[in-house]
Amino acid sequence: DDYENYHGHEYSWLAFEELCNWASSLPLVKMMSTVRCSTPGVPMRVRSTTNPYGPGHGWVKRRYNLHLPIRDRRVMRNLKDDDGNPVPDRVSIHSDVRENKILLDADPHYLDKLRASCRSEAERKAWMEGSWDIVAGGMFDDIWDSNIHSVLPFQIPHTWKIKPSFDWGSAKPFSLGWWAISDGSDVRLRNGMYRSTLRGDIFRMREWYGCHPNEPNVGLKMTASDIAKGMVERQLKWGIQNAVRRGVADAAIFTVENGHSVELDMKKPIRLDNGQEYPGITWDPSDKKPGSRRLGWLACRQYLMNAKPNAVTGIRERPGMFIFGQMCSDWLNTVLSLPRDQDDPDDVDTEAEDHQGDETRYFVFSQPNAVGMATYTGL
């Protein structure tokens, strides 16, 4: 909203301090429109500084391609928008707190104080090491363990159920996830080893995130019919078309206006480009009762906690949640960095990029044991 105070202004230098404090890229992108000069030869610059921690961790990481370990400089050139128009180059330069010699000479104990002020291991890695390879945000950073929750893909047994979940979006991204639900049978991994599962374990096996490739939190503006067609095309490609059952979607898609709704458009028969026809996509509505948002997030946390073996017995007793990390990179990049709402710590900040989080919450809260799990305290 502050942009309106600067609209029409002219600046040759624009700087953002702690860029990750902004939950989306919109403030940065809009303010860049003010970087201009009517005097020839004046250099124009946009600069930002940030720690790898905060509500904007996810979009900053994606915008500047910080997914891999970085210890120098990364340059992104020849970028294009949807219409093929050039986008300004982007440069990221890694720095470390130990490079601030003036500060450390003046305050030799600063590193000790900084380390003591870190609230979590993720925050320590961000502040002390400048690491972007962390879970930062607030809702899940105290629970997530990539060694446990992110698993290598495996062949889904034919006795398991496969269900999708859906969060609608047009100007904002839509999110689709496909989940495999264990019946308790073991699975064979690619290395020939077997992995045991509990009945009710859920595995996010595939996803489709309808987000602009160069602009975080900007949707593709696809129609509901085209999304349904894309679902069938993907399910055929993955070999799961006949195994997919009715899933759960944002209850808002059932809202009818002038005889139309997203739900009605998606359930119409689907004709592919090769002429083949398939039944439309049908959904169950997500739970929208009062308190369902907070209970849904609590259920997600509980499922992640259940994925961890008991510290004493080494045995899991309740169904947990796992992610095929190689297939669901968008989920890892957006959901794990979801910040808590400052006014309601049991909910996430709705200004953040929460579409895949909401879609996950719909699915988890629709599971038979989810309501009981979400009533536990001390989470």
N, C-alpha and C positions, 0 to 999 in steps of 0.2 A: 504493500500500500504506500510505502514511502516514496516509491518511484514518481508518483504524481507531483511530488514537491520538486522534482528535477526535470520533469518532462519539458522538452524544448531548450534545455540548457546546452552549453557547449563547453566541453572539457578536453584538454589534451592529455590529461593524466587521471586515471581512475584506479583506485586501490581498495581492496577488500581485506580487512584484518580478520583472521580466523574464519576462513570461508566455510568450514564445516559447521559453523553455527547456524547457517541458513539451511532450512530443511529441504529446499528445492533449488534448482538452478535458475528459476525465474527472475529473482532480483538481479543476479549477475547479467543474465542475457538482456533484460530490459534496460539496465543501466548502460550497457555497452552501446546503445543507440545514441548516447550523449557524447561519445568519444569522437569528436570531429573538430575541425579547425578551418576557418576561412582564410587563414594566412598561409600562403605556400611555404613549404619547407619546415614547418613545425612538426617535430616527431610526436606521434600519438602512441600512448602506451596503456595497457591494462595489466595490473599486477595484483596478485593475491598471495597471502600467506595463510598457512593453516597447520594445525596438528591433525593427524589422521584419526580424529575422534570427535564425535558429536552427531547431531541430527542429520547433517548433510554428508556423512562419511560415504554412503553408497553412491550418490550421484557424482561427487567429486572424484571418487576412485574410478568410475566409468568414464567420465568426461575426459580425464587426462590419462586414461589407459594405465592405471597404477596397479593392475592385477598381479604383476610379477614383481619380484624383489628388485628394488631400484636403489642404486648407490651413486648415481651420477645425474645425467640429464636425459630426458626423453622428449623427442620432437615429433609432432604429428603435423604432416604437411598434406597439401592437395585434398583437403576435406571438402565434401559437397553436401548440399542439403537435398531434400526430396526432389527438387526441380532441377538439380544439376548445377546450381549456382555455387560459386566458391564460398567457403567458410574460412574465417581467419585461422591461421596456424595456431597451434597450441604447444606450449613448452612447459615441462615440469622439471624442476631442479630439486634434487633431494638434499636435505641438510640435516645436521645433527646438533643437539644442544651443546655438545662438547666443542663445536666450532665457534661458539660465542665466547671467545677468549676474554674479551673485556669484562663481561658479566662474571665469569668464573674467577678472574683475577680479583675482582672487587668483592666477590662473595664466594669464597672457597668451599663453603658448605651448602651451596645452592643445590647441587645434585642430590645430596642426602635429603634435603627438605623436599625436593620434587618427588623423589622416590617414596617418601613417607606419606605424601599427599595423594598418591594414586589409590583409587578405590577398587581397582580390579587388576588382574594380570593383563587384560587387554589395554587398559589405560596406561599401565606401566610400559608396555611395548610401544604404544603410540607416543607417549611423552619422552621416554628415555631413549628409544631406538629409532623413532620415526617410522615404525613399521605400519604398512597398509594391509598386511596379511593378518588381520585381526577381526574378531567379532566385536563391533563397536556400536553402541546405540543405547541399550538399556533393557529392553524387554527380554532378551535371551542371552546376553553376554555372560551371565553367571552360570548358565546351564550348558550351552553348546560345547561339544567336544568333537572336533572333526575326526578324530581317530575312532569315535564310536558312532556318531550320527551320520557321517558321510560314508557311504558304502559303494563298492564297485558294483556295476550292473550285473544281473544274473537273469537267467531264463525264468520267467514267471510260471510256476506250476499251473497246469490247466484246472486244478481244483480250487485255485484262489479266485477271488472276485476282483474285478477291475472296474473302478468307478472314477468319473471325472468330477472336477469342481470348477466353478466359473464365477468370476467377478466381472460384471459388465463395465465397459468403458468405450468411449468414442473419442472425444477430445483428450481425455485421459486414457491411459493404457487399460486394455482388458487383460485378464489373466485366466489361463486354463491350466489345470494340473490333472494328471492321470495318476491314480493311486491304486496300488495292489494291496489287497487285504489278505493276510495269511490265515489259513485254516489250521495252523499249527504244525504243518508238515515241514520237513527239512528241505533245503534247497541246495543244489549243486552249483558251486562257483566255477568260474572259468578256469581256475588252476586245478580243478578236479576234486578239491576239498568240499566238504559239506558244512553247511551252516544251519544251526537249529533256530527255529522261530517259535514264538508264542501265538496261539490263536488270538487274532485281533491286532497283531502287529501291522502297522501301515508303512508302506514304502512308496515315496513319491518317485515314480519311474520315468515320467516324461512331463514336459511342459510346453506351453506356447504363450509367450509374453508379447502382447500387442503393443510394443513400445517403439517409438521412433529410434532408429539406430544411433543417431547423433545427438539426440536431445532427451535426457532423462525426464521421465514423468510426462511425456508428450505422447498421446495416442496416435493410432494409425487411421482413425475415423472410418473403420470398416463397418459395413452394415451387418446386422445380426444374421442375415441369410448367408453372407459370404463367410462369416465366422463358422457357421454350422457346416458349410461346404468344406472349409479348411479342416475342420475336425475330422470329417469322414476321410478326406484325402490322407491325413496323417495317420489315422487309425488303420487304413488299408496299407500304407507304407510300412508301418510298424508290425503288421500282422496281428492286430488285436481287435479288428472291427467287430467280429462276431462274439468277442468275449466281453466287450464293454457293456456295462449295465447303466441304468439311470443314475445320474449323479445329483449333486446339490449345487444350487446357484443362488446368487444374491436375490432375495425376495423381491427386490425392486423391478426385476425384469417381468414380473407378472402384472405390473400396473398397466391397465388398459386405458388408452386415450384415443378417442375417435375410432374405436373398434380395432386399434392396433396395439401391439406390445412386442417387446423383444422376445418373450417366450413364445408367442404365437408365430412370429416370423421364423424362429429357429426350428419349430416342429413341423414346418411344411416339408413335403417331400423334396429330396435333394437330387438334382441332376448334375453329374460331373461332366467335364469337357468331352469325355469319350462317349457320352450318351447314356451311360449307366445310371440307374436311379436307385436311391437308397432312402429308407425312412428318415424322417427328420429327427432332430435331437430334442429329447424331452428331459425335464428337470423336476426335482423336488425343491420347494422353496426353503431357503435357509431360515433358521430360527431368529425371529426379530422381536421376541418378547422383551420386556424391560429387563435390563441386566445381562442380556445375552452376549453383548460385546465383551464385557469383562469376564464373564464365565467362559466364553470361548477362548480368550487369551490364556486364562488359567488352565484350561484343558490342554492347550498346546504346550504350555510349560510342563504340565504333568506328564504328557506323552513323551516329551524329550527326557524328562527325569527318569521315566520308566525304562528308557532304552539303556540306562546305565545299570550294570550288575550291582547287587547289594555289596557294600564295602566289606561286610563280614563273611557272608556265605559265597559271594561271587556268582550268585544266581539271580536271574530276573524273574519276577513273579507277576507283573502286569504288562499289558501290551504297550509297546513304545512306538515312536516315530523315527523313521530313517529316510535318508535322501540319497538317490542315485546322483552323486555330486557331478559326475561327468556329463550327465544328461540334463541337469537342472542348475546351470550356472547362474541364471537370472534370479532364481530363488535364493541362492547363496548370497548374491550381491545386494538384494533388496530386503529380504526378510530378516537376515541376521543383523542388519544395521538399524532396525526399527527402534526409534527412541520412545521412551515412555512419555505420556502426557504429563506436563509439569503440575497440572491441577488435579489430575486423576491418575496416580501411578499404576492403577490396575488396567489402564487402557493405553493405547499407543497414541502418539501425536498424529492427528489426522491430517496435518499439513505435510507430513512426510510421505514418501512413496510407498503406500501401504497396500497396494492392490493385490500383490501376491500374498501378502500377509492375511488380508481379509479372505481371500479365496481359500487359503489353508485353514483359517479359523472356521469357515463354513463347514469344510469337510470334517475336521477333527470333532467339532461339536455335534455333528450328525451321527457320530459313532455311538453304538449302544451303551458303552461304559463311560462316555465323556461327561455326562451330567454329574454322575457320582464323583468322578475325579475332580471336577471343577469346584466341588463344594469343600475340598480339603483346605485347611488353613496353613499359614506359615510358608507360602510359596513365594 
